[in-house]
Amino acid sequence: MTREEWVSALTALPEERLRELVNGFPADWKVQPTTLPQVGLGMMKMKESAFNESFYLGEFPLASCTVTVTTESGDRAEGGALVMDDRMERAEQLALCDAVLAGRLPGWQKVETLLHEGRVRREQITLVRKAMLARTKVDFSLLEDVGGEDV
């Protein structure tokens, strides 16, 4: 699993699991924001097919956070998260997990375990969505057989 997929896997898990993990990290760690954590809206820009002109399809909640973590022993790691959510705390938790796992700080194995659970959960969600999509497919070839001889 690549680092780009970590946030997706972790957000597939119940919020309590992530909160418990983050609260279990040592309290003496120094966690500093690298950039100011932000919550806002993102705009989804699309191009229409007829004239190839851009338009905004809609907006979605977006939270971002980057942090630097320094342990008591002096180990440092940086992490970040950009997540479709309107809660800054959630982005901060994800950024902290990103830093711990990327820097192999104490507790990284616990983050990795949650990461694997989240990946399995994300795969289950994908299978359910694919099954739902498959039920909506229509086979229009049958209409050709019924078609009249209007010629």
C-alpha positions as YAML, in Angstrom:
chain: A
units: angstrom
residues:
- id: 1
  name: MET
  ca: [0.00, 0.00, 0.00]
- id: 2
  name: THR
  ca: [1.40, 3.39, -0.94]
- id: 3
  name: ARG
  ca: [1.50, 6.39, 1.34]
- id: 4
  name: GLU
  ca: [-1.11, 8.12, -0.82]
- id: 5
  name: GLU
  ca: [-3.60, 5.39, 0.14]
- id: 6
  name: TRP
  ca: [-3.09, 5.62, 3.91]
- id: 7
  name: VAL
  ca: [-5.70, 8.32, 4.53]
- id: 8
  name: SER
  ca: [-8.31, 6.45, 2.49]
- id: 9
  name: ALA
  ca: [-7.71, 3.25, 4.47]
- id: 10
  name: LEU
  ca: [-7.76, 4.97, 7.85]
- id: 11
  name: THR
  ca: [-10.95, 6.91, 7.09]
- id: 12
  name: ALA
  ca: [-12.74, 3.63, 6.31]
- id: 13
  name: LEU
  ca: [-12.49, 2.68, 10.00]
- id: 14
  name: PRO
  ca: [-14.81, 3.82, 12.79]
- id: 15
  name: GLU
  ca: [-13.72, 7.17, 14.23]
- id: 16
  name: GLU
  ca: [-13.35, 5.74, 17.74]
- id: 17
  name: ARG
  ca: [-10.60, 3.36, 16.60]
- id: 18
  name: LEU
  ca: [-8.49, 6.20, 15.21]
- id: 19
  name: ARG
  ca: [-9.14, 8.39, 18.25]
- id: 20
  name: GLU
  ca: [-8.09, 5.61, 20.65]
- id: 21
  name: LEU
  ca: [-4.90, 5.03, 18.70]
- id: 22
  name: VAL
  ca: [-3.93, 8.71, 18.64]
- id: 23
  name: ASN
  ca: [-4.75, 9.15, 22.34]
- id: 24
  name: GLY
  ca: [-2.42, 6.22, 23.05]
- id: 25
  name: PHE
  ca: [0.64, 8.01, 21.66]
- id: 26
  name: PRO
  ca: [3.01, 9.35, 24.34]
- id: 27
  name: ALA
  ca: [1.92, 12.68, 25.80]
- id: 28
  name: ASP
  ca: [5.51, 13.97, 25.87]
- id: 29
  name: TRP
  ca: [5.75, 14.04, 22.07]
- id: 30
  name: LYS
  ca: [5.95, 17.52, 20.61]
- id: 31
  name: VAL
  ca: [3.43, 17.82, 17.78]
- id: 32
  name: GLN
  ca: [3.70, 21.09, 15.87]
- id: 33
  name: PRO
  ca: [1.67, 22.11, 12.84]
- id: 34
  name: THR
  ca: [3.90, 22.70, 9.82]
- id: 35
  name: THR
  ca: [1.11, 24.66, 8.17]
- id: 36
  name: LEU
  ca: [-2.01, 26.05, 9.75]
- id: 37
  name: PRO
  ca: [-4.70, 23.33, 9.86]
- id: 38
  name: GLN
  ca: [-7.65, 24.38, 7.72]
- id: 39
  name: VAL
  ca: [-11.24, 23.41, 7.18]
- id: 40
  name: GLY
  ca: [-13.19, 24.66, 4.21]
- id: 41
  name: LEU
  ca: [-14.82, 23.74, 0.96]
- id: 42
  name: GLY
  ca: [-13.30, 22.36, -2.20]
- id: 43
  name: MET
  ca: [-14.85, 22.95, -5.60]
- id: 44
  name: MET
  ca: [-15.14, 20.14, -8.12]
- id: 45
  name: LYS
  ca: [-14.30, 21.49, -11.57]
- id: 46
  name: MET
  ca: [-15.44, 19.57, -14.65]
- id: 47
  name: LYS
  ca: [-15.45, 20.10, -18.41]
- id: 48
  name: GLU
  ca: [-18.63, 19.65, -20.34]
- id: 49
  name: SER
  ca: [-18.35, 17.52, -23.44]
- id: 50
  name: ALA
  ca: [-20.05, 19.63, -26.11]
- id: 51
  name: PHE
  ca: [-18.01, 22.84, -25.99]
- id: 52
  name: ASN
  ca: [-15.24, 21.66, -23.65]
- id: 53
  name: GLU
  ca: [-15.95, 24.53, -21.25]
- id: 54
  name: SER
  ca: [-15.20, 24.31, -17.55]
- id: 55
  name: PHE
  ca: [-17.90, 24.50, -14.91]
- id: 56
  name: TYR
  ca: [-18.14, 23.77, -11.18]
- id: 57
  name: LEU
  ca: [-20.14, 20.64, -10.47]
- id: 58
  name: GLY
  ca: [-20.37, 21.26, -6.75]
- id: 59
  name: GLU
  ca: [-18.52, 21.69, -3.51]
- id: 60
  name: PHE
  ca: [-17.39, 19.31, -0.81]
- id: 61
  name: PRO
  ca: [-15.96, 19.66, 2.73]
- id: 62
  name: LEU
  ca: [-12.18, 19.59, 2.91]
- id: 63
  name: ALA
  ca: [-9.80, 19.56, 5.89]
- id: 64
  name: SER
  ca: [-6.02, 19.68, 5.71]
- id: 65
  name: CYS
  ca: [-3.22, 19.44, 8.24]
- id: 66
  name: THR
  ca: [0.55, 18.91, 8.20]
- id: 67
  name: VAL
  ca: [2.54, 18.26, 11.36]
- id: 68
  name: THR
  ca: [6.06, 17.66, 12.60]
- id: 69
  name: VAL
  ca: [6.35, 15.17, 15.44]
- id: 70
  name: THR
  ca: [9.37, 15.12, 17.75]
- id: 71
  name: THR
  ca: [9.67, 12.27, 20.24]
- id: 72
  name: GLU
  ca: [11.29, 12.46, 23.67]
- id: 73
  name: SER
  ca: [14.38, 10.75, 22.22]
- id: 74
  name: GLY
  ca: [14.69, 13.41, 19.51]
- id: 75
  name: ASP
  ca: [13.37, 11.41, 16.54]
- id: 76
  name: ARG
  ca: [11.45, 13.59, 14.08]
- id: 77
  name: ALA
  ca: [8.92, 12.84, 11.38]
- id: 78
  name: GLU
  ca: [6.56, 14.84, 9.22]
- id: 79
  name: GLY
  ca: [3.06, 13.87, 8.20]
- id: 80
  name: GLY
  ca: [0.05, 15.32, 6.50]
- id: 81
  name: ALA
  ca: [-3.54, 14.67, 5.59]
- id: 82
  name: LEU
  ca: [-6.00, 16.11, 3.11]
- id: 83
  name: VAL
  ca: [-9.40, 14.58, 3.73]
- id: 84
  name: MET
  ca: [-12.97, 15.14, 2.57]
- id: 85
  name: ASP
  ca: [-14.28, 16.02, 6.01]
- id: 86
  name: ASP
  ca: [-15.31, 19.14, 7.87]
- id: 87
  name: ARG
  ca: [-13.55, 18.31, 11.15]
- id: 88
  name: MET
  ca: [-10.09, 19.67, 11.78]
- id: 89
  name: GLU
  ca: [-9.50, 17.18, 14.60]
- id: 90
  name: ARG
  ca: [-9.91, 14.29, 12.16]
- id: 91
  name: ALA
  ca: [-7.34, 15.78, 9.77]
- id: 92
  name: GLU
  ca: [-4.94, 16.29, 12.69]
- id: 93
  name: GLN
  ca: [-5.34, 12.67, 13.80]
- id: 94
  name: LEU
  ca: [-4.70, 11.41, 10.27]
- id: 95
  name: ALA
  ca: [-1.65, 13.67, 9.87]
- id: 96
  name: LEU
  ca: [-0.23, 12.38, 13.15]
- id: 97
  name: CYS
  ca: [-0.72, 8.75, 12.06]
- id: 98
  name: ASP
  ca: [0.92, 9.58, 8.73]
- id: 99
  name: ALA
  ca: [3.96, 11.00, 10.53]
- id: 100
  name: VAL
  ca: [4.23, 8.07, 12.95]
- id: 101
  name: LEU
  ca: [4.08, 5.48, 10.18]
- id: 102
  name: ALA
  ca: [6.32, 7.36, 7.73]
- id: 103
  name: GLY
  ca: [8.96, 8.02, 10.38]
- id: 104
  name: ARG
  ca: [8.64, 4.60, 12.04]
- id: 105
  name: LEU
  ca: [8.14, 6.33, 15.38]
- id: 106
  name: PRO
  ca: [7.15, 4.29, 18.44]
- id: 107
  name: GLY
  ca: [3.69, 2.85, 17.85]
- id: 108
  name: TRP
  ca: [4.01, 2.64, 14.07]
- id: 109
  name: GLN
  ca: [3.09, -1.05, 14.19]
- id: 110
  name: LYS
  ca: [-0.30, -0.16, 15.69]
- id: 111
  name: VAL
  ca: [-0.90, 2.35, 12.91]
- id: 112
  name: GLU
  ca: [0.09, -0.26, 10.34]
- id: 113
  name: THR
  ca: [-2.35, -2.76, 11.87]
- id: 114
  name: LEU
  ca: [-5.17, -0.22, 11.62]
- id: 115
  name: LEU
  ca: [-4.07, 0.54, 8.08]
- id: 116
  name: HIS
  ca: [-4.50, -3.09, 7.06]
- id: 117
  name: GLU
  ca: [-7.91, -3.26, 8.76]
- id: 118
  name: GLY
  ca: [-8.93, -0.11, 6.92]
- id: 119
  name: ARG
  ca: [-7.74, -1.49, 3.59]
- id: 120
  name: VAL
  ca: [-9.85, -4.63, 4.10]
- id: 121
  name: ARG
  ca: [-12.84, -2.47, 5.05]
- id: 122
  name: ARG
  ca: [-12.29, -0.24, 1.98]
- id: 123
  name: GLU
  ca: [-12.17, -3.35, -0.25]
- id: 124
  name: GLN
  ca: [-15.46, -4.58, 1.26]
- id: 125
  name: ILE
  ca: [-17.06, -1.20, 0.56]
- id: 126
  name: THR
  ca: [-15.78, -1.31, -3.02]
- id: 127
  name: LEU
  ca: [-17.26, -4.78, -3.57]
- id: 128
  name: VAL
  ca: [-20.65, -3.66, -2.25]
- id: 129
  name: ARG
  ca: [-20.58, -0.59, -4.52]
- id: 130
  name: LYS
  ca: [-19.62, -2.69, -7.55]
- id: 131
  name: ALA
  ca: [-22.48, -5.10, -6.82]
- id: 132
  name: MET
  ca: [-24.92, -2.18, -6.57]
- id: 133
  name: LEU
  ca: [-23.62, -0.75, -9.85]
- id: 134
  name: ALA
  ca: [-23.91, -4.12, -11.58]
- id: 135
  name: ARG
  ca: [-27.61, -4.24, -10.68]
- id: 136
  name: THR
  ca: [-28.21, -0.96, -12.52]
- id: 137
  name: LYS
  ca: [-26.76, -2.09, -15.86]
- id: 138
  name: VAL
  ca: [-29.19, -2.38, -18.72]
- id: 139
  name: ASP
  ca: [-28.73, -4.58, -21.76]
- id: 140
  name: PHE
  ca: [-30.15, -2.57, -24.66]
- id: 141
  name: SER
  ca: [-29.37, -5.30, -27.19]
- id: 142
  name: LEU
  ca: [-32.69, -6.95, -26.32]
- id: 143
  name: LEU
  ca: [-34.53, -3.92, -27.70]
- id: 144
  name: GLU
  ca: [-33.10, -4.60, -31.14]
- id: 145
  name: ASP
  ca: [-34.76, -8.01, -31.20]
- id: 146
  name: VAL
  ca: [-38.16, -6.54, -30.33]
- id: 147
  name: GLY
  ca: [-37.85, -3.63, -32.74]
- id: 148
  name: GLY
  ca: [-40.49, -3.39, -35.38]
- id: 149
  name: GLU
  ca: [-40.03, -3.67, -39.06]
- id: 150
  name: ASP
  ca: [-40.81, -0.01, -39.61]
- id: 151
  name: VAL
  ca: [-38.86, 0.21, -42.81]
...
